[in-house]
Each structure stands twice: as structure tokens, then as C-alpha cells.
Amino acid sequence: MRINSVQQQQTVQHIHEPPHTSTQSPAPVGLEIETSPKSFDETPSTSHHLHACRSQSTSSLDAEPETRGPTTAQPRIETSQSTAAHALPNENQQTTQVTENKKCEQLKSQLKREVKAIASEESTLAEFLEQAIEPVPVVIINKPQQIRDEFLAEGHYHRREELYTIPESDITGEEMFDRAKQTAQQEAEKKFKAHEREAKQYYIEKHGNVVGVVGQAGIGKTTSAKKWTKQALRGQLCGRVSFIFFIAIRFLKFKGEMTLLQFLISTMLSDWICTPDEATNILAAICSDPHVLIIFDGLDEAAFKSFSSSVSKPLLHGKHSAESYLKHLAGGNLLPRARKIFTSRPAQLYKLPPSYRPTFIVQILGLTPTSQNELGRQLCGEKYNRIHQKLTQNPNVFAYCYVPVNFILTINYLMNYDGYIQFVSLTRVLSFTCSQYVTTDHLKDQELELDKLAKMAWDAFLEGKLVFKDKVFKKAGIKSSAADAFLTTSVTKQVNFKLTIFEGHKVRYFSHLTWQEFFAALYLMVIMPLKEFKKHLKQLTDDKWEVVSKFVFGICDSSVFYRLENLVAASSIEDWSLKKICLNKFLTGMSSTRIKRVCSWAHESNDPDIASAAASLLPDRLKLPDLLYLSSSSLYPDDVENLSIVLQHRANPLKELDLSHNKIGDLAASSLSRCLYKIENLVLRGCDIGSEGIRQLCDSVLQLKTPLKSFDLSSNKIGDLGLSSLARCLHNIVDLELRGCEIESEGVGQLSDFALQLEKPMEFLNLSDNNLTDESAESLARCVHNISYLFVWGNNFTEAGKNLIASKSRGTVVFKL
């Protein structure tokens, strides 16, 4: 490295690296000094003397920060020659040290100002204008599920089993570094022997100060990072902080090389100016200070040549690439004393070699129903109760709402859609948002070329690509202005949030995988020639195609197609109609083991012909536990909603529907209540249905023209309240199974009152394995003559209670197995 001396003391020359320690006197005018760089394992000296220089900065500490954005400028380090360089060593040293310390404190102060401004910015993905939206809690777990397939890691697939069980966080932001250190200590105990204390301590420091945070796009990583930044500024994250950096990786310069100090502040303080002595003093402070915090947001946006490749370890006073700094910081090899947080999509973080990957990683799983409600009330105010009711009536959409951006888009649709909304699908939500987006003011004069964008999304989907460089847009024939248009935010009407469909700068990507899958389906269903479309039909059943397939059928919804055909030039209503016929034929050849997927497609399509084709696949006796076992899958509330829609298009009622031992809950009970007239025998053992779900089912039973032949609700927490609802509709149930339903004496009293009023005896009633006592025996004795078979074994009756029931019975009573 070379430092050039200048001839005039007034002349200021900007260079891009701090000086190296040197004991040489100032060089003669025109002479170059070259020294050997030190590695990061060495501690730089701050007592050397170079030329005194003017300390000036073009940025004011009191100035408001500009909008975040990519920059090519780098912080400047000035050198100049002045008469101060010839002062006595002691005088010069004292003056220099004061100046350098002052500059160091000035940088700390300005960084905190800048970081505070960044942390206060709203997300570019969903920015609210009228009021500040407070962050809501997201679920964080410290044992993330590593998924190798990039599309699976990005999609909703691996979270479906947790959507309705309301997962709880097992770690908070404040606990992350403590847990990281505990993990490092445990690993160190295994790796090092008792006498290797220094190596062991270094390992703990190196790995205990790095935390990886993974989660799919739109799940809340950036929002969480900003929340942790605010906590850090208040001393609530990891104690006191001195230097604090928030580095949005998308704005880093990956071409060329820079010094470590430039790397750390280039995205925040690109116009920072300091002398070489000051730069070295600052870097020395950062290296030795254990109270430094660096938050890197969006490692997945790094423009690495390869995430899996190795890079050389940087030298302290050298210039290196951003890739080299990032990888060694993530692995704890660089600035081991500083605490560091890296947020990333899962696939990219796990592609890093182990030596560059944090050993402690947490995962953000998104919103819980409680945090959804909290966010919804902030967005909609008093209107949220109505919006929430509509959401719960559409579990197929609700299933996606754990992702904050999906929840916000759905709220936007429900708030802004003109007209009465009876049916909601994710395809409707995205097509509405897209049409709303392209008609905003900032896109009016843009040639958006959605046909080309859809083709690019389709090609990338087939190839498994998630990121797009400029050359990909050029190859697709998309002008850079059109690509940039989708990076610009648009403003909606009532909910007042800003939205981007694309994010990134030179490396772009869809703001969420769902948008890429939506545009891929748009190409497939609206633009692709019919002959080529037929070739891809069999792929619709592939797991990777789950969401794309859903959107393909969603575009069969006429309201969706008519909205989309105005956005693309190549649309053809004739081809669209023929593709729907192809999909109908394709459905009729599906196996019954695919019934869940088929029902999902039919519901999304909102098309009676497709729903009827799906209904024709249902056997007369549909026992889903058996089918699910064969397909190694489970049943969720949105699956039941899909099934209920298909059942309503069936010509004849099912002889039997068995959904037992799936935790589908009250939400699914509500869906079933709309199709009970198409079921003769319903079995719902162990489905986690409570009193509210029972109430909705019973309201429908009351309306049946033909009684339900059998209704098995065993092993659900029905309780006395649920039994009260069932009592009202006993006249429309032939056989009722309520084994192990946490029923007590009060509910049995109401059941008895209604059983007494039956015009003909009830065929079968099973109340076994409940908490019934002799008080219940008295109630049952009043009505048992109107019940042909009564099973009450496994209760708390005395012999007297049993004798009382038996003495009043005209049929059969079973007290023990």
C-alpha cells in the first residue's frame, strides 16, 4: 500500500485506506512510503505520527438522514502535509491523540443518529403512511428446521403443521447472544482439552458473538432487525453499545475493494471524512471494544460469486472485497469481540461453508393469530372485527397469513375491494393487488411488459432460481426502467401502505416467493400456447408446484381472469376456456390419495364445473385418516374448508365422512357446518373441537331435512356448554357418540330435558369416559326410557346410581366393557 505525500500544506488528497503503523519520519516531498500490511490477529498501534491534517466533514450531525439507497461513494480518509508535522514529538503526540479520540467519539455519535433513523424507517415492503405502526411479536425458535431445497425453504409448505397449533417462541432477542455463548461453550467443551484454555476461550468469544437469523421472505426479518436495533440503542439487547452499525447488505458495493472501516460505514455514512491517524485509531477501537454491535440485514442479497466458495482472510490495513469481509465476519473470524447479527433467507445462509456460517442460528416463523389481530387493529381500527370474521370464514387464505406481507395484502383486498365479498382466495388477493399496483401514478407512463415479466418468472421457476441479475432482465427483453418501476413503491387507498413486487438493486428478487409463483402461473394459464400448456399438466401434482398449481386453478376464476387479461397483451379468452377444459379432464383422472390437493384446486378456482369434477372423485365412504396415512400427510382447517366446498357440488350425500384424529378445531367445524346436508354419517373423533365449534355444527343440524344417522364427537373437549348445544338438536341425530368429552352433571341435566321431548326413542347415546356422578344418574333416569342403547361405562357412578338408571330403562344400558 502507498501513501503519497503532497507538496502544498493546503492541498487535500483523498485516499481509501488507513495508514499502517510506521516509525519513519515524514517522507520528503514526492516520495512514496510502502509498508507491509498486518493481519487482523495483530493490534494496530495508534501512537505513530503521520502528517497532521485538517479534519472536515461534509455531513452534519444534526442533519436529517437521506433516504436509504445504494451508493458508489466511499468514506474518505484525507492526508496532507502541514507545519504541525515538524512540531516536537511530545506536543504533536498529545495534540494528535486528543483529535483522534474526538473523531472516534464523533463517529460513535453520528452512527447512533444514523442507526436510529434507519431503525425508525418503515419497511419498504409494507410502509404505512398515516400513522406509525408498532411492530408486533413474531415467533422465534432457536432450533430451526434446515431445508435443503430452496423453494421449500421459501414457501409455506414446512410451516403448515404449525399454523393452527399457535407455536410459541422459545427465545427472545434479548436472549440470543447469551444462548449463542452457551452453545459455543458446549461446543468448546467437546473440541478442546483442559490445558487448551486460551484456544477454548477464543472459540467461545468467536462463535458466541455471532447470531444467524433465518426466515422466508416477508416473514419479518428486517422488522425484527430494526426492533433489535432500537433495543440496542436503549441498552436492552446486549447491554451498553459503543459503536453500532446497521448494514443493509443490498447497498454494499461488491465490485472492487475497500478498507474495513469503509466497509463498515459505507452504507450509512458515505460522506464521512477522517485522517489516516484517525482512521487507524477508530479501527483499533472497534477491534478491541467488546461493546460493538453490527447488524447485517439481508445476507441473501449479497452479490457473491458463490455462497459456497472460500475467500482469503482479510488483512487489517489492506483493501479487500465485501465478500471477504462478510464471510469472515459471519464465521466470527473477523472482529471476534464485536457482537454480530446476520439476517438471511434460509438457503443462502446454509450454503455458506461451516467456517463462514454462524454456529448459533434462530428462525423467525411469522405471526401468531394474536399478533395478526394486534396488527390488524392497528391497520383497520374498528373495521377489523368485520375483516377478521371474513378471514376466519376463508381458512384457505388465513393459512397464508402467518407471513406478515400476506396478511397485509389480504387486509388491503378486504378493505379496498369494491362490492360485497363472499369468497376470498389468495389468487384474488394477488390479482387485485397487481391490478391496483400497475394503475398507480408512478407507473402510468411505464411500459410494464408484464408478459415478459411473467415469462421470466416462469423460466426462473423451472430452473429453481430466486435472484435475477441485470443480464436476466435483458435476456427477457425487459427494459431497466420497467424493472426499476417494480422497485418503486405504490400507495393503496384505504389501508395506506406502500408495496414493492421486486426488491434489490443490481441483484433483484421478488419481494416474496409467492409473487414469483403467481407470475409463473399467470404465464402458464394466460400467455402460454395451449399446445405447450398440455405438456405441463402432469407436473401440477409435484410438491414443488403446489402454490403454482393453486394459482393456475385460481386463474380459472372468471373474475380473476378478466382482471388479469387487461394487464397482459397476449391473453386469449378462447385459450383460457380450452385450458379450463383440459384441467377438468386432468382432475377426473386423479387418484383418491390426492383428494386434498384436488379439493384445494377446486376451491381456489371458484368454478362450479371444476368443483363438480373434483366431487366426482369422492368415494361414498370417505375415511380420510386411511387416505392420509397412505399419503403421509395431515389434515388442516383449510383442507376441511376446501372439502366442504367440493361436497356442496356432489350430486348425492356421502354415506360417511371420517376426519378423526386431525387437530382441525373450531375453524374446521365452521366449514363443515356449511355442508352437513351432504353427509349421512359424520365421524370427528379427536379433532380438537370445542364448544364454539359444536355450536356452529348444531345450528346446521337443526336445519337438516333428514336426520344425521350418526354423529361421533368422542375425544373432543365439548364440556357442558357444548352438550347444551347438542341437546337442542337431539331430534335430528339418530346415534350420538360423546365418549371422553369432559362432560359433567350440569350438561347432562339439559340433555335429559330435551331427550324427554323426543317423539320417538333415540337409537344410541354413548356418554362413556366422562365425569358423571350420581347427580347425572338422576338426570339420565328421567329420560333413559327414551333411549334404546345407553353406554355410560368409565364414569363415577355408585351402585345406587347405576341401579337407578337401570330401573328406568326400557332398552339396554351398559355400565362396563
N, C-alpha and C positions, 0 to 999 in steps of 0.2 A: 504494500500500500504506500502511496506517496502523498506527502503534504507539501504543497508549493508555497514558498514564501513570496510575498509581494513587495514591490518597490516603494509604494507610497503608503503612508500610515492611514490616509483617508480612504484607501481602496478597500472594499469588502468583497471577498470571493466566497461563493457558496460551494461547499463540498458535501458529500453524502456519507461520510463515515467519521466516527470519533477517532481521535489520535490514539496511538499506543504509548505506553509508558516509555519515557526516554530521559536520560540524564545528560543529553547533549545540550550544548549552548545553542541559542538561535543560529540557524544556518545563515551564511552570507546570502545576500540578495541574489536570487536566481538559482540557488542550489536546492536540490530536492533531497528530502530525508526519507529513507526507506527502512522500516523496521519489520521484524518478524511478528506475525500475529500470535496472540495467546489463545489457548483453548478455554472453554468455559469452565474447566476444572480449576483454573487459576483465578486469583483475586486481583483485579486491576488496581494499580496504585493511583491515588488521587492527589499526590503531593508533587507531581512533576510540574515543570514550568514550560509553558509554550508562550506564544505571543499573547499579550493582553489584547482584548478586542472589545468592540462595542457590543453591548447586549441590547438587542432591539427585537421587538415582536410586532408583527402586523395584526395580531389578533388581540382584542381587548378582553380582559377577564370579565368585564361587565356586559359584553355584547351578547345578544341572544344567539344561540346556535342556529346555523343554517340547516335547511332540510338535509337529512342524511342522503348521501349519494356517492356513487363511485368517483374516485378522484385519481388523477395521474400524478399530482404533485406529491412531493415527499417533504417531511420536516427538514429544515435546513440547518446546517452546522457551519458557522462562519469562522473564518480565520483572517487576521490582519496583523500588520506589524506596527507597533507604536513605541513611543519612548518609554512606556511602562516596562517594556521587555528588558530595558537596561537598568532598571532600578536594583537596589540591593536585594539579595535573595530573601532575607527575612521579611522585609517590608512587602515585597511582591507576593510572597507566600501567604502572608496574613491577609492582604487585600484580596488575592485570588480566592482563598478559602471562603471568605465571607460572601463574595459574589457567587461562587458556585453553590454554596448552601442556600443562598437566597433563591437562586434559579431553581434548585431542586424543590424547595417548598412552593415556589410559584407553579411549577408543573403539577405537583400534587393537588394544589387548589384548583387549577384550571381543569384537570382531569375529573375531579369530583363534580365541578359545574357541568362539564360536558356529559359525563355519565348520568348525572341526574336528569339532564334534558333528554337523553336517549331513552332512559327508563320510563320517562313520563309520556313518550310518544305512544300513540295508539298503533295497533298492528296494521300493517299495510293490507292485510288480508281482510280485515273487517274493522273499519275505522268509523267510530260513531262521532257525530258532529255536534248534536245539540247539548249533550251533557257528558261528563266524564263517566265512563263505565268502569266500575271497580272489578278487578279480577276475581273470579270465583274459583273455589278449590277444584283441583283435578286429582285424579287417583294416581299415586306414585308407588311403585313397588320396587324393592331392591334386588329381586331375583328375576330379571327379565327373561322372557322366553326367546331364545335365539332362533330365528327362522332364516334359513339359508336363501330361500327363494325370494328375490327382491320384490316381486309383485305380491306375494303372500304377505310379506312383512309390511308392505304399504297399505294393503287393503283391510277390510273389516273382518276378514274370514276368521282369524285366530282369536278374535275377541267375542264372537257371538255367544259362546257358552257363558261369558261373564256379564253379558248385557243386562240380564234380568235378575241376577243374583246380587246386584249392587256391590261390587268389590270395594274393599276398604284399603286406604293407603297403609302401608306398613313402614313408611319412612317420611319424614318431612324435610324441607330444605335445610332447616337448622341442624338436622342430624347427619346430613350427608358426609361432611368431612370427618366427623367423629367415627362414623361407620366405615368410611374408607380407611382410616388409620387402623381401626380394629381388624379389618380384613388384611391389611398389609402386615400387621403384627402376627396374625395367624399364619400367613404365608411365610413370613421371615423365620418363624419357629421351625418350619419344615425344611427351609432351604439352608440355614446356617447352623454351624456348630456353636457351642457355648463360648469358645475363645474368639470367635469372629464377631466381636461386639460392634466394631466400627462399621463393618460391612452390613451387618444386620440393621444398625441404626440408619445408615444411609438408605437402605432399601425401604425401610418404613417411611422415612421422610419423602423419598422419591415417589412412591406409589400412594402414600396416604394423603397426599396433597392434590390428587387428580381425581375428578369425578366425571364419568361419561353419562350423558342423559340422552336416551333414545326414545323415539316415538314416531309414528307415521305423520305425514304432512298434515298440518291443520289441527293437530291434537293438542297444541298448547305449549310447545317447547319454548318459543320466543317469548310468549307472555309470561311463562314461568321464569325464564332467564331475567326478564325485566323486573319481575317481582322480587327475585333474589337480589338483584342489584339494589333495589330500594331498601331491602332489609340490611344489606351490607353497609350502605351509607349510614344507616341508623345504628350500626354495630350489633345487629340482631342475627346475622347469618353465621359469621365465624369470628366474632369479636371485633376489635379495632382494626380498621384498614388504613394503610398509609397511601400507597399507590393503588389505584383501582382502574382497570381497563375494561371496556366493553367493546369487543371487536366483532363486527358483523363481517363474517368471512367473505360474503359475496362482494364486498367492496375492496378487498385486498388486491394488490397488484401481483399477479403470478408470473408475469414475464419480467425478466431482468432480476437484479439482485439489490439488496438493501442491507443496512445495518440492523442490528437487533432493536435498537431504540426507534429507528424509523418504522420498523415492522410493528412495534407495539402501539405507536401513536398515529400512524399514517391515516387510518380511517376516522380518527377523531379530531386530530389537531394537525392537519396537513400544512398549515402555515406557521407552525412552531419554529422559532429560531433560537439557537444557542451556540456558544463557542465550543471548540473541541474539548477544552478543560471541563466545561460544564456538562457536556455530553458524557464524558468519561465518569465524572463524579455521579451523575444521575444513574448511569448504568451500574456503577459499583453499588450504589444504594439499593437498587432493585434486586441485584444478585444476592445481597446479604440480608435483606429485610424479610422477616417471616410474616409480615402483615400485608404483603402484596396479594391482591386478588385480580385474576384475569378471567373474564367470561368470554368464551368464544361461541358465537351463535351461528349455527348452520355449517358444521364441518362438511356435510353432504354437498354444499355448494362450492367447495374448493375445486379449483381448476387444476387438479393434479394430473400428471401424465398417466399415473396409475396409483390407485389407493394401496395396492398390494406391493408396490416396489420399495426397495430400500434406498435411503439417501444418506450421504455422509454427515457426520456430526458437525454442526456449525462451530466456528471459532469465535471467541468473544469479540475481537476487534476486526473481524472480517466482514465481508459482504456475502450474503447468501440468499437463496431463493425463499419465498414464503412457504413453499412446500417443505423445505428442510426445517425451518423453524417450527411449523405447525406439527409435524410428525414427532419431532423430538420433545416438544412441549407436551404433547398428548401422552407420550410414554414416560414422562417425568424425567427424561434425560437432560433437559434444559430448564434452568431456574427451578431446581428441585424444592427450594424453600417456599416459593410462591404457591398459593392455592389457585387451582385452575379448574374451570368447568367447561366442558365441551358438549354442546347440543348437536344432535345429528339424527337423520333418519337411520333406522337400524342397519340396513345393508351396507352403507358406506363405512360406518364405524367398525363393523365386524370384518370388513375387508382389510383393515389395517393389520399388518403383521403384529404378533404379540408384543414385540419390543416397542411398538409405537401406539399400543392400544391401552387405554386406562384399565387397570385391573378391577376397579370398582365401578359398576355401571348400574344405573337405575332406569326404569322405564315409566313413561307417562302413558296412562291408559285412557285419559279423557275425562269427560264429565259424568258424574253420577246423576240420577234423577233429581236429587236435592239441589245440586249446583246448576242443573238445567233450569229448574224453577227459579232459582235466585237470579240467573242471567236473564231469563225470560221476563221477569217482573221489572228488571232494570230497563229492558228494551221496550216493553209494551205497556207498562203501567197496569191500570185496571183492566185493560183488554186481555191481559194474559190468561185469565181464568177461562175465557171462551176459547182462546187459541190452544191452551193446554188440553181442554176437553176434545178438541178436534184432533190433536196429536194422539191422544190415547185411543181414539177410535180408529186410528190408522197405524197399527203396530209395524207394518211393513216400512213405514217412513221413520217411525220412532226408533227402530232398530239401528238406524244410522246416526242418530242424534247424540251419541256419546262423543262424536267428533265435533268440537265447537263450531267449525265452519259449516258443517251440515245442519246443525241446529239453527244457526243464524240464517242460512239460506231458506230453510223451511219456514222460520218465523217471518222472513221477508215475503215469502209467497203467500202465506196465510193473511198477512196484514195488507198486502198491496193488490191481491188478485181482485179484479172487478167481477162481481157476481157471487152467487151463492156457491159455496164449496161443499160438495157432498163426498167427493172422492179425492184423495191425495196420494200421489206416487212420487218417488224420487225422480223419475223421468220428467214428470210435470214440473216439479220444482226447478230442475236444472234448465229445462227448455224455456220456462218462464223467465228465469234469471238471465239466460243468454239473450233472449229477445229484448229484455229490458236493458241489458248491458250495451248492446250494439246500437241502440237508439239514443244514447246519451249524447250530450253536447260535444264532448271531446272526441267522439268517433264519427260525427256526422259527415265530415269531409274525407274520411279514410276509406280506401278500398280494402275492405277487410279480408277478402279472399277466404271465406270460411270453407269453401270446397277444398282448397289446398291445405288449410289447417287440419281439416278432418282427415284428409289423405295422409298427412304427415303423422297424425296421432295413430292412425290405423297401422301404418308401416312400423312405427316405433313399438306398438303393442305386439305385433307379430314377432319383432326382434327382441322384445324384452327390454327396450331402452326407456329410461326415465328422464334423461337430460338431453338437451339439444344445444349444440354449438351453432354459431352463425352459418357455418357451411351447410348444416342440415336444412335451415330455412331457405338458403339459396338454392339448394338442390330441389326443394319442394316448390320453388318458384315464388316464395313469399318475400315481398319487399321488406327491408329492415324497418321502414316506417309502419308497416302493418303489424310486424312483430312487436314493435315498441308500443303500438296502440293498446295491446292487451296487457302491457305492463302498467299502463296508466289506470288510475282508479276511476270508477264511475260511481255516481251517487244515486241511490234509490230514493223513493218518495217519502214513505211514512216511517219506516224503521230508521232511516238516515244512517246508513253505513256505506263505507267505500269497499270496493271489491276489485281484486285482480284475478284474472284467469291464468296469466303467466307471471312468474317471478324470476328474478335473476337479472344479470347484466349480460356479460358475454357468453355465459353459460346459463341457458334458460331451462325452466321446467314448469310443468303445470302446477299451480298452487296446491292442488291435491290430485292424487291419482284418479279420483272419481271423475274429474274433468277430462283427463286423457281417455278414460274408458268411455265416457259419454260421447266424445267426438269420434272415437273409433267406431262406436255403434251408429252414430249419425252417418258416417261414410258407408258403412255396411248396409244400412237399411234405406237410405235416401239417395245415395250417389252411386254406389257400386252397380255395375251392369248386372242384370238378372242372371245371366249365364254364370258369371263368376260367383254371385251370391249363393247359388245352389251348391257350389263346391265346398262351401264352408259350413253347411248345415250341421254336419256330424260333429264339428268342433264345438258346437254350442253347449255340449254336455261336459266339456273339460272343466276341471276345477278352476284353472286359471281364467276361464272365460265367464265365471259366474256373474260378475257385475256387468260385463259387456253384453252377455246374453239377456240379462234382465232389462237393459236399456233397449236392446233390439226389439224385444216384445213390447216394451214401454212405448216405442215409437209407432207401434200398431194402434195405439190410442189416437183416434182421429183428431182430437183437439191438439195433441202434441204435434202430429204431422203437419197440420195446417199452420201451426205456429212456426215450425222449422222450415217449411218449404219456401217461406218468404225470405229466409236467411241464406239459402244456397241456390246457385243458378242452375245446378244440374238435377234438381228434383223432378220426379215424374210421378204423378198420382197413379198412372197406369201400372208402372213398375212396382210401386208401393203396394197396390192391391194384389198384384200377382205374387209378390213376396209373402204377403199375409196368407195366401192360399197354400204356398209352399210350407209355411210354418205350421199351418193346420194339419197338413198331411204328415209332417215330421212328428208332430205330437202324438198322433194316433199310433205310431209305431214304437213309442217309448215303452220301456219296461216299468212295471209297477214299483220296482225298487227306486225309481226316480220320481216318485209321486210328489215329494216335497218340492223339487226343482220345477216340475211341471206346474204345480199349483201357484208357485211364485211367479212364473212367467204369465200365467193366465190372469192373475190378479193385476199385475203391472200393466197388462195390455188394455184393461178396461174394455175388452171386446167380447160381446156375447158369443160369437162363433168360436173363438179360441177357448173361452171358458167352457163351452159345451163339449168341445173336442177333449179338453182335459177331464171333464166329468165322465166321459165315456170310458176312461181308463180305470175308474174306481171300481174295485170289486164290491159285491153285495155286502160282504163282511170285511170291513177294513180294520185290521188289527195292526196298528202302526208300531207297537213295541216289537212285533215279529219282523216287520219290514225294516225298521231302524236297526235292529240287530244285524240283519243281513248286510246293510249298507254302512254299518259302523258310524252312525250319526245319532243326533239327538233332536228333540222337538222343542221349539221355542214359540213364544206368543205370536210372532209374525208368521210362523208356519201355520198356526191354527187359523189366523185371520185369512191367509191365502186359501186354506182348505175350505173355510166356511163360504167364501165367495164362489168357489167351484161347485160346492154342494148345492148351492141355490140354482145352479143351471143343470142339475141332474134331473132326468125325467121321473124316476121313481126313487122313493126314500131308500136309504141304506138299511139293510137288515140289522147291522150292528156297526158301531164306531167305538173303537177301544183306543184311548190315548194314555193309558195308565203309565205311571212311574216316570213322567216327564214334568219337570217343575215349571209348568206353564202359567200357573197363578190366575189371579182375578182378571188380568188383561185378556187371557185366552178365553175365560168363561164368558166375558162380554161378547167376544167374537162368536162363540158357539151359540149364544142366545139368539143370534140372528138367523140360524139355520136349523134349529131344533125340529122344525116341521118336516125336515128331510131325513130324520133319524128315528128308527123304531126302538133301538136299544142302545143306551149310551153308558160307557164304562170309563170312569175318570178316577181310578184308584191312585192315591199318592201323587196328586197333581198340584199340591200346594195351593189349593183353592180355599179362600176364607169366606167369611160371612157376606162380604160385599159381592163376591163372585156368585155365591149361592143365590143372593137376592136377585141378581140380573137373570140368572138361569130360570129361577122360579117365576119371574114375571113372564117369561116366554112360555113356560109350561102351562101357565094359566090360560094362555091364548090358543093352545093346541086344540084342533077339532077332533083329533084322535089321541087317546091317552098314550103316554110313553110306556111301552111294555115293561122296560126295566131301566132303573137309574141307579148306578153304583157309584157312590161318592166316598167309599171307605178310605181311611187313612188320610183324610183332609181335616184341617182344623176348622171344622164347621161351628162347633160350640152351640150354646143355647140360642144365640141370635140367629145363626144360620138355620137351626132346626125350626125356629119360629116361621121363617120364610117358607121352608118345605111343608110345614103343616098346612099352610093356606092352599097348597096345590095337590094335596093327597088324592083328591078325587080324579086327578089326571095322571096318576102314576100307579101302575099295577104292582110292580115289585120294587122295593126300595132298600138298598144296602147302605148302612151307615156304621159299619164296623170301625172302631178305633177313631172316632171323630171328636173326642173331647167333649162329649155331651154330658150334662148333669141334670139334676132333678127339675129345675125350672123349665127347661125347654121341653121335657117330656110331658109336663102338665099341659102346655099349649098343644102339643101333638095329640094328646088324648082328647082334648076338646074337639078338634077337627075330625079325628077318627070316629068319634061317636056319631057325627053327622053324615057319614058316608051312606049312600043309598044301597050299596052292596059291599060285602066284605072286601077288605084289602087282601090281595093274594099272599104277599110276602113282605115281612119287615124284619130287618136284621139290625139290632142295636148292641151287638156283642162288643166286648173290649172297650167299654166306656166307663164312666164313673157313677153308675147308677146305684142308688141305695134303696132302702125300704120305702122312702118317700116317693121315689119313682115307681115302686111296685104298686103303691096305692093308685097312682095315676093310670098306670097300664091296666090295672084290674078293672078300671071303669070302661075301657074300650077294647079289651082283648077279645071279646066275643065277636068283634067286627074285623078280626084279623085271622086269616086261615093258618098261616105259619109265622110264628114269632120266635126269633133266635135272640137270646139275651145272655149267653154264656160269657164268662170273663168279666162279670160286674161284681158289685159289693152287696148283693142281697143276702139277708139271713134266711134261714129255713122258713121262717114265718112269712117273709116277703115272697119267697118262691111259691109257698103254698097258697098265698092269697091270689097270685096271678093265675096259677093252675086251676084254682077252684072256679074262676070266672070264664075260663077259656072254653070255646066250642070247637076249637081246632087243635093245632099242635104247638106246644111251647117247648123249646129246647134250652135247658139251663147249663148243659155241659157238652163238650165234644164227644 
